[in-house]
Structure formats: structure tokens, C-alpha cells
């Protein structure tokens, strides 16, 4: 395996400014979404969304439903294996 010298990354003022602006924008969106959710909950007709918005699950999701959402998103369909003796050892017959 060939080795190379480590590369140097420099953090510039422009990068930190961009990071701060994006951070503020995301916080503003989060506050706006929380206001909409709190207003919908009080109004009575709230929408129980199962969509993942912005990489976050809704705060009302339980651990099991969150796992189901993730499994559905990645296409994983767990099938429990039976742990009975015939399935462990196959169809062995002792004569």
C-alpha cells in the first residue's frame, strides 16, 4: 500500500461565516416547524406524519415506529428465524 503525506485543510473566515448562516437558517426552519406543529395540535386536526423531514423524525415517534421507518426507508424487512430443533439441525434422522 502506498502512503502519502497527510493533506492540510485550512479553515477560512468565509467558511465559518457560511457555517453560521446555514446554522441560523436551519434553526429558523426548526422553530417555524415547531410553531406549525404546536398550532396544529391545538387546532384539533393534527397530521400524524410518518415522513422523515430533513433527516429528523417527528418527536412523537416511539422507538419501535422509528425503527420501522428506518427499516422501510432502507428496504430492510426482518424475518425472525425459528429456533426449533428441526430448523437448527435440519432433517437429521438417527437410525
N, CA, C and O of each residue as an XYZ file, in Angstrom:
380
protein
N       0.834     -1.166      0.000
C       0.000      0.000      0.000
C       0.893      1.249      0.000
O       1.840      1.360      0.778
N       0.568      2.155     -0.873
C       1.342      3.383     -0.965
C       0.871      4.376      0.090
O      -0.324      4.528      0.344
N       1.820      5.027      0.677
C       1.471      6.047      1.672
C       1.757      7.421      1.084
O       2.693      7.609      0.307
N       0.932      8.362      1.476
C       1.154      9.718      1.034
C       1.128     10.623      2.254
O       0.631     10.251      3.317
N       1.651     11.771      2.083
C       1.682     12.717      3.190
C       0.264     13.221      3.445
O      -0.519     13.375      2.507
N      -0.067     13.479      4.707
C      -1.418     13.978      5.006
C      -1.663     15.339      4.361
O      -0.771     16.184      4.280
N      -2.889     15.521      3.911
C      -3.229     16.809      3.319
C      -3.611     17.776      4.422
O      -4.073     17.366      5.487
N      -3.422     19.031      4.169
C      -3.720     20.057      5.160
C      -4.965     20.808      4.713
O      -5.042     21.310      3.592
N      -5.929     20.874      5.607
C      -7.141     21.635      5.349
C      -7.099     22.893      6.201
O      -6.831     22.848      7.401
N      -7.367     24.000      5.559
C      -7.344     25.258      6.281
C      -8.756     25.811      6.404
O      -9.513     25.839      5.434
N      -9.094     26.242      7.593
C     -10.387     26.842      7.855
C     -10.279     28.345      7.670
O      -9.469     29.013      8.312
N     -11.107     28.858      6.784
C     -11.055     30.292      6.480
C     -12.236     31.005      7.126
O     -13.207     30.368      7.535
N     -12.150     32.300      7.213
C     -13.208     33.122      7.802
C     -14.502     32.954      7.011
O     -15.587     32.899      7.589
N     -14.384     32.872      5.694
C     -15.568     32.702      4.850
C     -16.302     31.404      5.187
O     -17.531     31.352      5.182
N     -15.522     30.357      5.480
C     -16.135     29.068      5.826
C     -16.926     29.159      7.122
O     -18.031     28.624      7.207
N     -16.382     29.823      8.124
C     -17.092     29.945      9.399
C     -18.335     30.816      9.247
O     -19.368     30.541      9.856
N     -18.233     31.872      8.428
C     -19.408     32.716      8.186
C     -20.519     31.923      7.501
O     -21.689     32.032      7.868
N     -20.144     31.128      6.508
C     -21.127     30.314      5.794
C     -21.771     29.302      6.735
O     -22.982     29.084      6.685
N     -20.956     28.683      7.598
C     -21.475     27.726      8.565
C     -22.485     28.381      9.504
O     -23.550     27.821      9.762
N     -22.156     29.550     10.008
C     -23.055     30.253     10.926
C     -24.365     30.620     10.244
O     -25.432     30.500     10.845
N     -24.291     31.072      8.981
C     -25.526     31.450      8.281
C     -26.409     30.229      8.030
O     -27.630     30.310      8.167
N     -25.813     29.120      7.670
C     -26.593     27.895      7.454
C     -27.192     27.411      8.765
O     -28.335     26.955      8.796
N     -26.427     27.508      9.848
C     -26.909     27.096     11.162
C     -28.115     27.931     11.587
O     -29.097     27.389     12.096
N     -28.046     29.253     11.379
C     -29.163     30.121     11.730
C     -30.394     29.804     10.889
O     -31.517     29.812     11.393
N     -30.180     29.527      9.617
C     -31.291     29.192      8.728
C     -31.984     27.903      9.172
O     -33.213     27.831      9.187
N     -31.201     26.891      9.534
C     -31.782     25.629      9.996
C     -32.538     25.811     11.313
O     -33.600     25.220     11.504
N     -31.998     26.623     12.217
C     -32.689     26.877     13.477
C     -34.012     27.607     13.239
O     -35.007     27.326     13.907
N     -34.022     28.541     12.289
C     -35.253     29.263     11.971
C     -36.300     28.308     11.398
O     -37.479     28.396     11.742
N     -35.871     27.403     10.530
C     -36.805     26.404      9.984
C     -37.355     25.505     11.087
O     -38.539     25.168     11.097
N     -36.480     25.123     12.012
C     -36.900     24.251     13.109
C     -37.938     24.958     13.982
O     -38.948     24.360     14.354
N     -37.692     26.231     14.309
C     -38.654     26.996     15.107
C     -39.987     27.130     14.386
O     -41.050     27.003     14.994
N     -39.919     27.388     13.084
C     -41.143     27.545     12.301
C     -41.923     26.228     12.273
O     -43.147     26.229     12.410
N     -41.222     25.110     12.096
C     -41.884     23.804     12.075
C     -42.514     23.498     13.433
O     -43.616     22.953     13.489
N     -41.825     23.843     14.536
C     -42.370     23.616     15.870
C     -43.619     24.459     16.101
O     -44.576     23.993     16.720
N     -43.617     25.702     15.604
C     -44.794     26.551     15.741
C     -45.972     25.973     14.970
O     -47.105     26.003     15.451
N     -45.712     25.447     13.774
C     -46.773     24.854     12.967
C     -47.319     23.607     13.642
O     -48.531     23.395     13.676
N     -46.420     22.774     14.185
C     -46.864     21.548     14.858
C     -47.656     21.866     16.117
O     -48.678     21.230     16.377
N     -47.207     22.833     16.899
C     -47.924     23.178     18.127
C     -49.273     23.799     17.793
O     -50.244     23.574     18.516
N     -49.358     24.562     16.733
C     -50.619     25.154     16.308
C     -51.578     24.101     15.776
O     -52.784     24.203     16.000
N     -51.070     23.091     15.077
C     -51.920     22.025     14.535
C     -52.429     21.136     15.653
O     -53.551     20.634     15.582
N     -51.620     20.933     16.685
C     -52.044     20.096     17.805
C     -53.162     20.747     18.599
O     -54.051     20.051     19.090
N     -53.139     22.065     18.736
C     -54.162     22.787     19.473
C     -55.433     22.885     18.640
O     -56.534     22.822     19.187
N     -55.297     23.038     17.332
C     -56.442     23.168     16.442
C     -57.275     21.908     16.356
O     -58.432     21.968     15.938
N     -56.729     20.783     16.736
C     -57.503     19.550     16.769
C     -57.180     18.613     15.635
O     -57.011     17.417     15.876
N     -57.086     19.084     14.425
C     -56.877     18.209     13.289
C     -55.393     18.143     12.956
O     -54.950     18.740     11.975
N     -54.623     17.422     13.767
C     -53.193     17.348     13.518
C     -52.896     16.208     12.566
O     -53.604     15.201     12.538
N     -51.861     16.377     11.804
C     -51.478     15.376     10.815
C     -50.380     14.534     11.419
O     -49.326     15.059     11.777
N     -50.604     13.235     11.542
C     -49.597     12.322     12.061
C     -48.679     11.894     10.944
O     -48.923     10.871     10.306
N     -47.652     12.634     10.696
C     -46.754     12.378      9.570
C     -45.786     11.266      9.906
O     -45.228     11.231     11.002
N     -45.580     10.345      8.956
C     -44.576      9.304      9.117
C     -43.379      9.581      8.246
O     -42.455      8.769      8.192
N     -43.370     10.717      7.556
C     -42.244     11.074      6.705
C     -41.102     11.590      7.559
O     -41.305     12.179      8.621
N     -39.906     11.355      7.069
C     -38.737     11.886      7.738
C     -38.416     13.209      7.069
O     -38.147     13.256      5.868
N     -38.444     14.292      7.851
C     -38.255     15.634      7.306
C     -36.877     16.122      7.707
O     -36.577     16.255      8.893
N     -36.045     16.386      6.721
C     -34.729     16.950      7.000
C     -33.833     16.043      7.814
O     -32.958     16.526      8.532
N     -34.036     14.711      7.716
C     -33.197     13.792      8.461
C     -33.620     13.613      9.898
O     -32.936     12.920     10.650
N     -34.714     14.207     10.305
C     -35.193     14.091     11.678
C     -36.560     13.426     11.678
O     -37.367     13.644     10.774
N     -36.813     12.612     12.699
C     -38.121     12.011     12.835
C     -38.976     12.916     13.698
O     -38.438     13.669     14.510
N     -40.288     12.867     13.548
C     -41.149     13.672     14.400
C     -40.970     13.283     15.865
O     -40.724     12.112     16.154
N     -41.084     14.223     16.790
C     -40.823     13.931     18.193
C     -41.839     12.991     18.820
O     -41.589     12.465     19.905
N     -42.986     12.760     18.166
C     -43.998     11.888     18.730
C     -43.750     10.419     18.400
O     -44.501      9.560     18.862
N     -42.728     10.108     17.622
C     -42.445      8.731     17.223
C     -41.870      7.950     18.398
O     -41.064      8.474     19.168
N     -42.284      6.704     18.530
C     -41.709      5.832     19.534
C     -40.501      5.144     18.928
O     -40.258      5.242     17.726
N     -39.748      4.450     19.763
C     -38.536      3.789     19.284
C     -38.878      2.708     18.260
O     -38.165      2.543     17.270
N     -39.972      1.968     18.494
C     -40.352      0.902     17.564
C     -40.783      1.472     16.220
O     -40.388      0.961     15.172
N     -41.587      2.523     16.243
C     -42.028      3.092     14.975
C     -40.868      3.771     14.251
O     -40.833      3.792     13.021
N     -39.927      4.322     15.001
C     -38.747      4.934     14.385
C     -37.916      3.865     13.687
O     -37.428      4.073     12.577
N     -37.759      2.715     14.349
C     -37.018      1.611     13.737
C     -37.743      1.114     12.491
O     -37.102      0.797     11.489
N     -39.069      1.044     12.544
C     -39.834      0.624     11.369
C     -39.658      1.603     10.222
O     -39.523      1.192      9.070
N     -39.656      2.911     10.530
C     -39.446      3.926      9.497
C     -38.080      3.772      8.838
O     -37.951      3.851      7.616
N     -37.070      3.553      9.662
C     -35.718      3.399      9.124
C     -35.633      2.134      8.282
O     -35.071      2.155      7.187
N     -36.187      1.028      8.784
C     -36.159     -0.220      8.027
C     -36.886     -0.085      6.700
O     -36.434     -0.614      5.684
N     -38.006      0.616      6.705
C     -38.764      0.821      5.470
C     -37.975      1.679      4.485
O     -37.970      1.415      3.283
N     -37.310      2.706      5.005
C     -36.562      3.619      4.146
C     -35.392      2.910      3.471
O     -35.126      3.152      2.293
N     -34.679      2.029      4.202
C     -33.526      1.355      3.624
C     -33.887      0.040      2.960
O     -33.029     -0.602      2.353
N     -35.155     -0.375      3.066
C     -35.599     -1.589      2.392
C     -35.306     -2.860      3.164
O     -35.251     -3.936      2.568
N     -35.119     -2.770      4.457
C     -34.831     -3.946      5.281
C     -36.138     -4.504      5.817
O     -36.927     -3.792      6.437
N     -36.356     -5.786      5.569
C     -37.554     -6.447      6.060
C     -37.129     -7.641      6.920
O     -36.861     -8.724      6.401
N     -37.072     -7.433      8.228
C     -36.597     -8.505      9.105
C     -37.588     -9.661      9.181
O     -38.796     -9.463      9.313
N     -37.052    -10.851      9.096
C     -37.854    -12.055      9.251
C     -37.256    -12.850     10.399
O     -36.126    -13.327     10.292
N     -37.994    -13.002     11.501
C     -37.431    -13.740     12.632
C     -37.222    -15.215     12.271
O     -38.045    -15.828     11.591
N     -36.109    -15.761     12.739
C     -35.792    -17.158     12.480
C     -36.390    -18.016     13.590
O     -36.361    -17.652     14.766
N     -36.922    -19.140     13.196
C     -37.466    -20.073     14.181
C     -36.302    -20.779     14.866
O     -35.311    -21.115     14.217
N     -36.416    -21.004     16.159
C     -35.331    -21.638     16.907
C     -35.751    -23.010     17.422
O     -35.451    -23.372     18.560
N     -36.436    -23.760     16.593
C     -36.812    -25.111     16.991
C     -35.710    -26.068     16.550
O     -34.909    -25.735     15.676
N     -35.669    -27.239     17.143
C     -34.609    -28.198     16.844
C     -34.549    -28.599     15.374
O     -33.447    -28.647     14.827
N     -35.669    -28.893     14.694
C     -35.550    -29.260     13.283
C     -34.927    -28.159     12.423
O     -34.218    -28.452     11.460
N     -35.181    -26.927     12.756
C     -34.590    -25.858     11.948
C     -33.116    -25.679     12.273
O     -32.347    -25.249     11.413
N     -32.703    -25.999     13.500
C     -31.299    -25.866     13.854
C     -30.448    -26.974     13.252
O     -29.324    -26.728     12.813
N     -30.975    -28.181     13.230
C     -30.182    -29.317     12.785
C     -30.629    -29.883     11.451
O     -30.054    -30.867     10.985
N     -31.614    -29.306     10.834
C     -32.082    -29.813      9.558
C     -32.930    -31.054      9.760
O     -33.531    -31.241     10.818
N     -32.976    -31.881      8.769
C     -33.796    -33.090      8.869
C     -32.915    -34.305      9.108
O     -32.947    -35.261      8.334
N     -32.143    -34.271     10.159
C     -31.295    -35.394     10.512
C     -32.127    -36.490     11.151
O     -32.962    -36.231     12.018
N     -31.888    -37.723     10.710
C     -32.603    -38.848     11.309
C     -31.579    -39.793     11.880
O     -30.623    -40.174     11.204
N     -31.776    -40.167     13.111
C     -30.870    -41.090     13.768
C     -31.460    -42.472     13.700
O     -32.570    -42.697     14.182
N     -30.724    -43.426     13.096
C     -31.248    -44.806     12.961
C     -30.457    -45.742     13.818
O     -30.737    -46.941     13.845
